[in-house]
């Protein structure tokens, strides 16, 4: 007899439907699986046999052939276990064929017949369209996020077979499975930062325009403290970003927040020993999302960026430009979302610098240290700021700074202004859009011309300066609107182009793009 059961696998952060076809016939007992299964899928034979027998059912002592279609796509993971076991039981006539009509199955089987969750349930369920899907109870949150049909939750294979044979109705595990846990921990507040007015301004610009930022300063200056508060300045994710981020986190096996859907901008801070596949995606056993995708819609913070492998850092260049991470392997191709805000921090030199005259590094050591980041990657940072240790009075002053909530209001208003004007953030403005939405006058062009002629600004840097200047002008518009009592968000979303870019805006953007370490000394030489 023959049976065909729908299921799915994950490639990168995308679910792909799989048809589990099973043929059970007379002859010598055996089990053959075709359709490019990997080792974990092949092992489903033993897990399925033990689970079926532990559930009080009979594993067919016949010739069993399993085909995983489409046969040209590599299948990975244990998520096909349940579909294979159900297909075998249907083909052996232990489960009525009509009972599985319109149902898909995703889940791993334990040897005792229990159903266990697998990574990537959300994209797998999303790939199954409007089919009703059967998943383990622990996968309820992920399944409900992407399901087009009904979600059926079961705890054990015996329970599922009892339902399909009409011995009992579908169990009601939904309330317990979707119980909302405690509220997530609050994000760090910018009010904890004392002093650092320039660095605070840089964070606001970075959040408002989506500009990548490099913080350079001695140990203890507050670089990590500042960077960890950037995510709290960003508005909630859009519907598209929320769904994409949820799919990525589900595929990577990262627990989802209460409610299932990721709405808060993610924050990722990998260690400097991270490998290229762990950062941009990939791996030897399938394509897994990397940190650039896990930070989609949020912030990727690279602390002590000069300690990262230079080849790993250069892997960021393509995602920074395109907003996606493309991973190609001999048997798979995946395009992973990677629209993130990059913030990096580093010391000014190998010894860390510190008070004037304390540095013991020579010019060669400083130059070598700074060159651990390639010029093309360094050029992609719109904002490069020297962060100094706060003054004693600022550090000991008990007066808190402006809170993240207050700054976030201005950031949201500036973003709304940009979205109404050009349909995207300022960091995404292209060449022809800059002329339309970020035009500069002759005086500003003269300032930029001088920088380009001195070799301090590349063509990419020239465009980035204009984008930052546009954000500076937008924040000035927002601040001016608030100052007249109309509210920080007044006018946002109305199509108002905002204030014109001035020479002062361009000069400020240049000031916030300082040269660092060996780069600065190399230019001076």
C-alpha positions as CSV (number, residue, x, y, z in Angstrom):
1,X,0.0,0.0,0.0
2,X,1.0,3.6,-0.6
3,X,0.7,6.8,1.5
4,X,1.8,10.4,1.0
5,X,2.1,12.8,4.0
6,X,3.1,16.5,3.8
7,X,5.9,17.8,5.9
8,X,8.7,20.4,5.6
9,X,12.4,21.1,6.2
10,X,14.4,24.2,6.8
11,X,17.1,25.7,4.5
12,X,18.6,28.7,6.1
13,X,15.6,30.6,7.4
14,X,13.2,29.4,4.8
15,X,10.8,26.4,5.0
16,X,10.5,24.1,2.1
17,X,7.7,21.6,1.7
18,X,8.5,17.9,1.5
19,X,6.2,15.1,0.5
20,X,6.9,11.9,2.5
21,X,5.9,9.0,0.2
22,X,5.9,5.5,1.7
23,X,5.3,2.2,0.0
24,X,4.7,-0.9,2.0
25,X,4.8,-4.2,0.2
26,X,5.3,-7.9,0.7
27,X,8.7,-9.5,0.5
28,X,11.8,-9.6,2.8
29,X,11.5,-7.1,5.6
30,X,13.6,-4.0,4.9
31,X,13.7,-0.2,5.0
32,X,15.0,1.9,2.2
33,X,15.0,5.7,2.2
34,X,15.7,7.8,-0.9
35,X,15.5,11.5,-1.7
36,X,18.8,12.8,-0.5
37,X,18.3,12.3,3.3
38,X,21.2,13.2,5.6
39,X,22.3,11.1,8.6
40,X,19.7,12.6,11.0
41,X,16.9,11.8,8.6
42,X,18.1,8.3,7.9
43,X,18.2,7.7,11.7
44,X,14.4,8.3,11.7
45,X,14.0,4.7,10.8
46,X,15.2,3.5,14.2
47,X,13.5,6.3,16.1
48,X,10.3,5.6,14.3
49,X,10.4,1.9,14.8
50,X,11.0,2.2,18.6
51,X,8.3,5.0,18.9
52,X,5.7,2.9,17.1
53,X,6.4,-0.2,19.2
54,X,6.5,1.8,22.4
55,X,3.1,3.2,21.5
56,X,1.5,-0.2,21.4
57,X,1.4,-0.4,17.6
58,X,3.0,-2.7,15.1
59,X,5.9,-1.9,12.9
60,X,5.3,-3.6,9.5
61,X,7.5,-6.6,9.0
62,X,7.5,-5.9,5.2
63,X,9.5,-4.1,2.6
64,X,9.2,-0.4,3.3
65,X,10.4,2.2,0.8
66,X,10.4,5.9,1.7
67,X,10.9,8.7,-0.8
68,X,11.3,12.3,0.2
69,X,10.2,14.5,-2.6
70,X,11.5,16.6,-4.2
71,X,14.3,14.1,-4.6
72,X,16.9,16.6,-5.8
73,X,16.9,18.6,-2.5
74,X,19.0,17.6,0.5
75,X,16.8,16.8,3.6
76,X,18.2,17.6,7.0
77,X,17.0,17.4,10.6
78,X,14.7,15.2,12.7
79,X,11.5,17.2,11.9
80,X,10.4,14.5,9.4
81,X,10.2,11.8,12.0
82,X,6.5,12.2,12.7
83,X,5.5,12.4,9.1
84,X,7.5,9.2,8.2
85,X,6.0,7.2,11.1
86,X,2.4,8.3,10.2
87,X,3.0,7.6,6.5
88,X,4.2,4.0,7.4
89,X,1.1,3.4,9.6
90,X,-1.2,4.8,6.9
91,X,0.4,2.6,4.2
92,X,0.1,-0.4,6.5
93,X,-3.6,0.4,7.0
94,X,-3.2,0.9,10.8
95,X,-4.5,4.5,10.3
96,X,-7.4,5.3,7.9
97,X,-6.2,7.2,4.8
98,X,-9.1,9.7,5.1
99,X,-8.1,10.6,8.6
100,X,-4.9,12.3,7.5
101,X,-6.5,14.2,4.6
102,X,-5.6,17.9,4.8
103,X,-3.0,17.3,7.6
104,X,0.7,17.9,7.7
105,X,3.1,16.6,10.4
106,X,6.3,18.1,11.9
107,X,8.2,16.9,14.9
108,X,10.8,14.5,16.3
109,X,10.0,11.2,17.9
110,X,11.5,10.0,21.1
111,X,12.1,6.3,21.5
112,X,9.2,6.2,23.9
113,X,6.8,7.7,21.4
114,X,6.9,11.2,22.8
115,X,6.9,14.2,20.4
116,X,9.8,16.6,20.8
117,X,10.3,20.1,19.3
118,X,12.8,20.8,16.5
119,X,14.4,24.1,15.4
120,X,12.6,25.9,12.6
121,X,9.0,25.0,13.2
122,X,7.8,28.5,12.2
123,X,9.3,28.5,8.7
124,X,8.4,24.9,8.2
125,X,4.7,25.5,9.2
126,X,4.7,28.6,7.0
127,X,5.8,26.6,4.0
128,X,2.8,24.3,4.4
129,X,0.3,26.9,3.4
130,X,-3.3,26.4,4.6
131,X,-2.9,22.8,5.7
132,X,-3.7,21.9,9.3
133,X,-0.4,21.0,10.9
134,X,0.3,18.6,13.8
135,X,3.3,19.7,16.0
136,X,4.6,18.9,19.4
137,X,3.1,20.9,22.3
138,X,6.4,22.7,23.0
139,X,6.3,24.1,19.4
140,X,2.9,25.8,19.8
141,X,4.2,29.4,19.9
142,X,6.3,29.0,16.7
143,X,3.5,27.1,14.9
144,X,0.8,29.7,15.6
145,X,3.0,32.5,14.3
146,X,3.2,31.1,10.8
147,X,0.3,28.7,10.5
148,X,-2.2,29.2,7.6
149,X,-4.5,26.5,8.9
150,X,-5.3,25.0,12.3
151,X,-2.5,23.9,14.7
152,X,-3.0,20.6,16.3
153,X,-0.8,19.9,19.4
154,X,0.0,16.4,20.6
155,X,2.3,15.0,23.2
156,X,2.7,11.3,22.2
157,X,2.4,9.2,19.1
158,X,-0.1,7.0,20.8
159,X,-2.3,10.0,21.5
160,X,-2.1,11.0,17.8
161,X,-3.0,7.6,16.6
162,X,-6.0,7.5,19.0
163,X,-7.3,10.7,17.4
164,X,-6.8,9.6,13.9
165,X,-8.5,6.3,14.5
166,X,-11.5,8.0,16.1
167,X,-10.8,6.7,19.6
168,X,-10.7,10.2,21.0
169,X,-11.1,13.9,19.9
170,X,-8.2,16.2,19.4
171,X,-6.7,17.0,22.8
172,X,-6.8,20.6,24.1
173,X,-3.1,21.4,24.9
174,X,-3.3,24.8,23.5
175,X,-3.9,26.9,26.6
176,X,-1.1,25.3,28.6
177,X,1.3,25.4,25.6
178,X,0.6,29.1,24.9
179,X,0.6,30.3,28.5
180,X,2.3,33.7,28.4
181,X,5.5,33.7,30.6
182,X,6.8,36.6,32.6
183,X,7.5,39.9,30.9
184,X,10.9,40.1,29.3
185,X,13.6,42.0,31.1
186,X,13.7,45.7,30.5
187,X,16.3,47.1,28.1
188,X,19.3,49.1,29.5
189,X,18.4,52.8,29.9
190,X,20.4,55.6,28.4
191,X,19.7,57.5,31.6
192,X,22.4,55.4,33.3
193,X,25.1,57.1,31.1
194,X,26.6,60.1,32.8
195,X,28.2,62.8,30.6
196,X,29.3,61.7,27.1
197,X,27.2,64.3,25.2
198,X,28.8,63.6,21.8
199,X,28.5,59.8,22.1
200,X,24.8,60.2,23.1
201,X,24.2,62.4,20.1
202,X,25.9,59.7,17.9
203,X,23.6,57.0,19.3
204,X,20.6,59.2,18.5
205,X,21.8,59.8,14.9
206,X,22.6,56.1,14.5
207,X,19.1,55.1,15.6
208,X,17.3,57.8,13.6
209,X,19.0,57.3,10.3
210,X,20.2,53.6,10.6
211,X,23.8,54.6,10.4
212,X,26.6,52.1,11.3
213,X,28.8,53.4,14.1
214,X,32.3,52.8,15.3
215,X,33.2,53.9,18.8
216,X,37.0,54.3,19.6
217,X,38.2,55.0,23.1
218,X,40.3,53.7,26.0
219,X,39.0,50.9,28.3
220,X,36.4,52.2,30.8
221,X,35.3,55.1,28.6
222,X,31.8,53.6,28.3
223,X,31.8,52.2,24.8
224,X,30.0,48.9,25.6
225,X,27.6,50.7,28.0
226,X,26.6,53.0,25.2
227,X,26.3,50.4,22.5
228,X,24.1,48.1,24.7
229,X,21.6,50.9,24.9
230,X,21.2,51.5,21.2
231,X,18.5,48.8,20.7
232,X,16.3,50.6,23.3
233,X,16.2,53.7,21.0
234,X,14.8,51.8,18.1
235,X,11.0,51.6,17.4
236,X,9.3,48.2,17.4
237,X,9.8,46.1,14.3
238,X,7.5,46.5,11.3
239,X,5.2,43.6,10.5
240,X,7.5,42.4,7.8
241,X,10.6,42.6,9.9
242,X,8.9,40.9,12.9
243,X,7.9,37.9,10.8
244,X,11.3,37.7,9.2
245,X,13.1,37.9,12.5
246,X,10.8,35.3,14.0
247,X,11.5,32.9,11.2
248,X,15.3,33.4,11.6
249,X,15.2,32.8,15.3
250,X,13.0,29.8,15.0
251,X,15.3,28.3,12.3
252,X,18.3,28.9,14.6
253,X,16.6,27.3,17.5
254,X,16.6,30.5,19.6
255,X,13.6,30.7,22.0
256,X,10.9,33.1,20.9
257,X,9.5,35.8,23.2
258,X,6.1,35.8,24.9
259,X,3.4,35.7,22.2
260,X,5.7,34.0,19.7
261,X,6.3,37.1,17.4
262,X,9.5,39.1,17.8
263,X,8.6,42.7,18.0
264,X,11.5,44.2,20.0
265,X,14.6,44.9,17.9
266,X,17.1,42.1,18.5
267,X,20.5,42.7,20.1
268,X,23.4,40.4,19.3
269,X,26.9,40.7,20.7
270,X,29.1,37.8,19.6
271,X,32.5,37.0,21.0
272,X,35.5,38.0,19.0
273,X,36.4,34.3,18.5
274,X,33.4,33.8,16.3
275,X,33.8,32.0,13.0
276,X,32.7,33.1,9.5
277,X,29.7,30.7,9.3
278,X,28.6,31.6,12.8
279,X,28.6,35.3,11.9
280,X,27.2,35.4,8.3
281,X,25.5,32.0,8.2
282,X,26.3,28.5,6.9
283,X,27.9,25.5,8.5
284,X,29.1,22.1,7.5
285,X,25.8,20.4,8.4
286,X,23.3,22.6,6.7
287,X,22.8,26.3,6.3
288,X,22.1,27.9,9.7
289,X,21.4,31.6,10.2
290,X,24.4,33.6,11.6
291,X,24.5,36.5,14.0
292,X,24.0,39.0,11.1
293,X,20.6,37.4,10.5
294,X,19.7,36.9,14.2
295,X,20.3,40.7,14.5
296,X,17.8,41.4,11.6
297,X,15.9,44.5,12.4
298,X,18.0,45.3,15.4
299,X,21.6,45.8,16.5
300,X,24.8,43.8,15.9
301,X,27.5,44.9,18.4
302,X,31.1,43.9,17.9
303,X,33.0,44.7,21.0
304,X,36.8,44.8,20.7
305,X,36.4,44.6,17.0
306,X,40.1,44.7,16.3
307,X,40.4,41.3,18.0
308,X,38.1,39.7,15.4
309,X,39.7,37.8,12.6
310,X,40.1,40.2,9.6
311,X,38.6,37.6,7.2
312,X,35.6,37.3,9.4
313,X,35.1,41.0,9.5
314,X,35.3,41.3,5.8
315,X,32.5,38.9,5.5
316,X,30.3,41.7,6.8
317,X,30.8,43.9,3.8
318,X,28.2,42.3,1.5
319,X,25.4,42.0,4.1
320,X,26.0,45.7,5.1
321,X,25.4,46.8,1.5
322,X,22.6,44.5,0.4
323,X,20.7,43.8,3.6
324,X,20.9,40.0,3.0
325,X,23.4,37.3,3.6
326,X,23.8,34.9,0.7
327,X,25.1,31.4,1.6
328,X,26.0,29.0,-1.2
329,X,26.9,25.4,-0.7
330,X,27.3,22.5,-3.1
331,X,23.9,21.2,-2.2
332,X,22.0,24.3,-1.0
333,X,21.5,28.0,-1.6
334,X,20.0,30.3,1.0
335,X,19.3,34.0,1.1
336,X,19.0,35.1,4.8
337,X,17.6,38.5,5.9
338,X,20.3,40.7,7.4
339,X,19.1,44.3,7.8
340,X,20.9,45.2,11.0
341,X,22.5,48.3,12.6
342,X,26.2,47.6,13.1
343,X,28.0,49.1,16.1
344,X,31.6,48.3,16.8
345,X,33.9,49.3,19.6
346,X,37.7,49.3,19.8
347,X,40.6,50.7,21.7
348,X,42.7,53.4,20.1
349,X,45.9,51.2,20.3
350,X,47.0,47.8,21.5
351,X,47.8,49.0,25.0
352,X,44.4,50.7,25.3
353,X,45.6,54.2,25.5
354,X,44.3,56.1,28.4
355,X,45.4,59.4,29.9
356,X,47.6,61.6,27.7
357,X,51.2,60.3,27.7
358,X,50.2,56.9,29.0
359,X,50.3,55.1,25.6
360,X,53.4,53.0,25.2
361,X,52.6,52.0,21.6
362,X,54.7,53.2,18.7
363,X,53.4,54.4,15.4
364,X,54.0,51.0,13.7
365,X,52.0,49.2,16.4
366,X,49.1,51.6,16.2
367,X,49.0,51.4,12.4
368,X,49.1,47.6,12.5
369,X,46.4,47.5,15.1
370,X,44.1,49.8,13.2
371,X,44.6,47.8,10.0
372,X,43.0,44.7,11.4
373,X,39.9,46.3,10.0
374,X,40.2,46.7,6.2
375,X,39.7,50.1,4.5
376,X,36.5,49.0,2.7
377,X,34.9,47.8,5.9
378,X,36.0,50.9,7.8
379,X,34.5,53.0,5.0
380,X,31.1,51.5,5.7
381,X,30.9,53.1,9.1
382,X,28.9,56.3,8.7
383,X,29.8,57.5,12.2
384,X,33.3,57.1,13.7
385,X,33.7,58.8,17.0
386,X,36.4,59.0,19.6
387,X,34.9,58.3,23.1
388,X,36.8,59.8,26.0
389,X,36.6,58.9,29.6
390,X,34.0,61.1,31.4
391,X,35.1,63.9,33.6
392,X,35.2,63.3,37.3
393,X,32.3,65.7,37.9
394,X,30.2,64.0,35.2
395,X,30.9,60.6,36.6
396,X,30.2,61.4,40.2
397,X,27.1,63.6,39.4
398,X,24.0,61.8,40.6
399,X,21.8,63.5,38.1
400,X,20.6,61.0,35.5
401,X,20.9,61.7,31.8
402,X,18.1,61.8,29.3
403,X,16.2,58.5,29.3
404,X,16.0,56.1,26.4
405,X,12.2,56.7,26.2
406,X,12.7,60.4,25.7
407,X,15.3,59.9,23.0
408,X,13.2,57.1,21.3
409,X,10.4,59.6,20.8
410,X,12.6,61.8,18.7
411,X,14.1,58.9,16.9
412,X,10.7,57.6,15.9
413,X,9.6,61.1,14.7
414,X,12.8,61.4,12.6
415,X,12.3,58.0,11.1
416,X,8.6,58.8,10.3
417,X,9.8,62.0,8.6
418,X,12.3,60.0,6.4
419,X,9.7,57.3,5.6
420,X,7.1,59.9,4.5
421,X,9.7,61.7,2.4
422,X,11.5,58.9,0.6
423,X,10.0,55.7,1.8
424,X,13.0,54.4,3.7
425,X,15.7,55.3,6.2
426,X,18.3,57.9,5.3
427,X,21.1,55.2,5.2
428,X,19.3,53.7,2.2
429,X,19.4,56.8,0.0
430,X,20.9,56.1,-3.4
431,X,22.8,58.5,-5.6
432,X,19.9,60.0,-7.5
433,X,17.8,60.0,-4.3
434,X,20.5,62.1,-2.5
435,X,20.2,64.8,-5.1
436,X,16.4,64.9,-4.6
437,X,16.1,64.4,-0.8
438,X,19.5,65.5,0.5
439,X,20.5,68.3,-1.8
440,X,23.4,70.5,-0.6
441,X,24.3,74.0,-1.6
442,X,27.6,75.3,-3.1
443,X,29.2,76.1,0.2
444,X,28.6,72.5,1.5
445,X,29.9,71.1,-1.8
446,X,33.1,73.2,-1.4
447,X,33.7,71.7,2.0
448,X,33.2,68.1,0.7
449,X,35.4,68.8,-2.3
450,X,38.3,69.8,-0.1
451,X,37.9,66.6,1.9
452,X,37.9,64.5,-1.3
453,X,40.9,66.3,-2.8
454,X,42.9,65.7,0.4
455,X,42.2,62.0,0.2
456,X,40.2,61.9,3.4
457,X,36.9,60.9,1.7
458,X,36.1,58.2,-0.8
459,X,33.1,58.2,-3.2
460,X,31.3,55.9,-0.8
461,X,32.2,58.2,2.1
462,X,30.9,61.2,0.2
463,X,27.5,59.6,-0.1
464,X,27.5,58.6,3.5
465,X,28.3,62.1,4.7
466,X,25.3,63.4,2.8
467,X,23.1,60.7,4.4
468,X,24.3,61.6,7.9
469,X,23.8,65.3,7.2
470,X,20.2,64.5,6.1
471,X,19.6,62.8,9.5
472,X,21.1,65.7,11.4
473,X,18.7,68.0,9.6
474,X,15.8,65.7,10.3
475,X,16.5,65.6,14.0
476,X,16.8,69.4,14.0
477,X,13.3,69.5,12.4
478,X,11.9,67.2,15.0
479,X,13.5,69.2,17.8
480,X,12.2,72.4,16.4
481,X,8.7,71.0,16.1
482,X,8.8,69.9,19.7
483,X,10.1,73.3,20.9
484,X,7.1,75.1,19.6
485,X,4.8,72.8,21.6
486,X,3.5,70.7,18.7
487,X,5.0,67.4,20.1
488,X,8.1,65.6,18.9
489,X,6.2,63.6,16.4
490,X,4.2,66.4,14.8
491,X,4.5,66.6,11.1
492,X,6.0,63.2,10.8
493,X,4.3,61.1,8.2
494,X,2.9,64.2,6.4
495,X,5.4,64.2,3.6
496,X,7.2,67.3,5.0
497,X,10.7,67.2,3.5
498,X,12.2,68.7,6.7
499,X,14.8,71.5,7.0
500,X,17.3,72.0,4.2
501,X,20.8,70.6,4.8
502,X,23.2,73.4,5.8
503,X,27.0,73.7,5.8
504,X,26.9,73.2,9.5
505,X,25.2,69.8,9.0
506,X,27.8,68.7,6.6
507,X,30.6,69.9,8.9
508,X,29.1,68.0,11.8
509,X,28.8,64.9,9.7
510,X,32.5,65.2,8.8
511,X,33.3,65.7,12.5
512,X,31.5,62.5,13.4
513,X,33.5,60.6,10.8
514,X,36.9,60.9,12.6
515,X,39.9,59.0,11.3
516,X,41.3,56.4,13.7
517,X,44.7,55.2,14.9
518,X,46.9,54.2,12.1
519,X,44.6,55.6,9.4
520,X,44.9,59.1,10.9
521,X,48.7,58.9,11.2
522,X,49.0,57.4,7.8
523,X,47.1,60.4,6.3
524,X,49.2,62.8,8.2
525,X,52.4,61.2,6.9
